Amino acid sequence: MDEKLWQKCVEFHGHECGGLMTGFKAAQYAAELLALGRSPDEETVCISENDACGVDAIQVVLGCTVGKGNLLFHLTGKQAYTFYERASGRGVRIAARPKPEGLKKGGTLEYMRPLAPSELFYAMAPALGLPERARLFGSAECSVCGEIAAEAFMYIEGGKPVCRDCRKAYSRLSV
């Protein structure tokens, strides 16, 4: 295990935990299977099925971030991640294998530390396709609150742009 890289993950996340180790090992496995390095832009894409601690390690190890548009979320609550190498289109979905029952607090971290990623995860074909590159959108001012939002997230009501927060939901049925 690359202890120096692990320490960078711990510094970024704020503490050591089993969840961070999960993302660390998943990122290492993806790097091994797809010959990935740290992504300076959108060369590597991660679709995370959770919004837990492991995502922080993926950001540090592979350089996938929300701001660059190469870290996306498909929240299923699973410790699973789909990784793509954009240039070739090759991808892999990595999902956590069950851990031994009865691990005490902190036990997940110590259980995972010595194991190879292939012992911790299933690797399979991606179920989700490779997302398109991040787009840049123009901005528009909401006619109700006056705040600026990307045009792609605006609605038109009464011929004027309205943001999601100010949009009046339409329903003919009371629930």
HELIX and SHEET records of a PDB file:
HELIX    1   1 GLU A    3  HIS A   13  1                                  11    
HELIX    2   2 GLY A   18  LEU A   34  1                                  17    
HELIX    3   3 GLY A   54  LEU A   62  1                                   9    
HELIX    4   4 GLY A  107  MET A  112  1                                   6    
HELIX    5   5 PRO A  117  LEU A  120  1                                   4    
HELIX    6   6 GLU A  151  PHE A  153  5                                   3    
SHEET    1   A 5 LEU A  71  PHE A  73  0                                        
SHEET    2   A 5 THR A  44  SER A  48  1                                        
SHEET    3   A 5 ALA A  80  GLU A  85 -1                                        
SHEET    4   A 5 ARG A  90  ALA A  96 -1                                        
SHEET    5   A 5 PHE A 121  MET A 124 -1                                        
SHEET    1   B 2 SER A 139  GLU A 141  0                                        
SHEET    2   B 2 ILE A 148  ALA A 150 -1                                        
SHEET    1   C 2 TYR A 155  GLU A 157  0                                        
SHEET    2   C 2 LYS A 160  VAL A 162 -1                                        
END                                                                             
